[in-house]
Amino acid sequence: MKKIIINSMEALFNEIKSLSGWGFRGQASCNWPLSSGIDRIINNIRDNNRLLTGQHQNIFLEMRSVSEIINLNQEQLEKIGLNIQNEDNFLLIQVLMQHYGYKTRLIDWTKNWKIALYFCVEDNQTDDMILWCINYKKLPLVSRALSDEQYLFPTILFEDSKMHSFFFRLKEGAYLIDEPFFNRIQKQEGFLLTAGHSEYMSFEEQILYSPCLNENDVILYLISNNLRNTIKVFLHENNIDKKRMYPKDDLNIQPPQVDLQNLANSIYPKNT
């Protein structure tokens, strides 16, 4: 993976212009790992619990999160055509969860580098910022991978279940979900990545070791904190703000009510 230090907007512009058709993710701190919401919960308690040794430990909490959004929002889901009895809708429900506060194994990206810069400065941090860039079109779509043995661990137990394939059977590596089916993700020009099943690898490692990518397909820009205010001015000039990123919609999705980290602590006892 290439790592490039950016100390001026001119340098950033010169780099970005060669990345047409790529995807981007902005993070406000260089100290933040590339990890999903559900992984962060497990990682927060993993050091004190020898039971939490692999990604498979996430499954219960993920299913609890899926159950919660369905229980709280069944009428809304059906209003937008997400019949919970149809397993083909499972990935779409995950995408909706990711944008309305529920913890998932997905990570948000955007096709617009300017929008990615918004998320670099959304939080008032004092660290240098990170702009991830990825040649995402090389990655397999999850919707296709779930029915392609090339991307699945061999098993006969879950071969007819897309839900179980998504959680258990995808091999190591990064996978693409490109389903802009509601207003917020459309405004953010968003897509999502998820990772296959792995015992110990982080999401970052899953991307770096993805068999579909090579060393030139992922670039990490470390952007100086000194550019934070300059970036804010640039975004204002390009009409990229919170109102655009989080438009009002008529979905009326109810937010999660269960604190999954407290739930995890209660399920997995700490070491004595």
Secondary structure as UniProt FT lines:
FT   STRAND          2..6
FT   HELIX           9..16
FT   TURN            17..18
FT   TURN            20..21
FT   STRAND          23..27
FT   TURN            30..31
FT   HELIX           37..46
FT   TURN            47..48
FT   TURN            50..51
FT   HELIX           55..58
FT   HELIX           59..79
FT   TURN            80..81
FT   TURN            84..85
FT   HELIX           87..89
FT   HELIX           90..99
FT   TURN            100..101
FT   STRAND          107..110
FT   HELIX           113..121
FT   STRAND          129..134
FT   HELIX           136..138
FT   HELIX           142..145
FT   TURN            146..147
FT   HELIX           149..151
FT   TURN            159..160
FT   HELIX           162..164
FT   HELIX           165..169
FT   STRAND          174..177
FT   HELIX           183..187
FT   TURN            188..189
FT   STRAND          190..195
FT   HELIX           203..208
FT   TURN            211..212
FT   TURN            215..216
FT   STRAND          218..223
FT   HELIX           225..227
FT   HELIX           228..237
FT   TURN            238..239
FT   HELIX           242..245
FT   HELIX           260..267
//
